[in-house]
Amino acid sequence: MSAWPLPEPMRLALDQARAGESAGEVPIGAVIVRGGTVIAAAHNAPRGLIDPTAHAEVLAIREAARVLGNDRLDGCELWVTLEPCAMCAGAAAHARIARLYYAAADPKGGAVEHGARVFEHEQCLHAPEVYSGMGEAEAAGLLKAFFAARR
């Protein structure tokens, strides 16, 4: 556990991850903040919604766009418990997310600092500022426990 308290948005993203786990989903949570106010929160729900695109980040982006009445989420921050995959990184770019904070790295499926490195491509329409590692141990622990229980 870190000597520093987690920022509130990451705590809320971890709460969302736990809610997803309780629903039988992979425990990943996401929160979108604008001007210090949480405007959307979601957890993974592909099984419950029968939708392979229902990752926490995509659901939070959809809700934030609905709340703001705009497909451009200028000035918004995306806080997520796991490094986004290529689909979610692409959605963040299209939504014009200003800053991305993620807890745990995902060397296998992540696409921000691993794999495809979506934001580094010349074709990427927009690249947010990226910050990683806050809440990493807790987020990784949730995922490890979830998958260990299913093996």
Buried (B, 14 or more C-beta within 10 A) or exposed (E): EEEEEBBEBBBBBBBBBBBBBEEEBBBBBBBBBBEEEBBBBBBBBBBEEEEEEBBBBBBBBBBBBEEBEEEEBEEBBBBBBBBBBBBBBBBBBBBBBBBBBBBBBBEEEBBBBBBBBBBEEEEBEBBBEBEBEBBBEBBBEBBEEBEEEEE
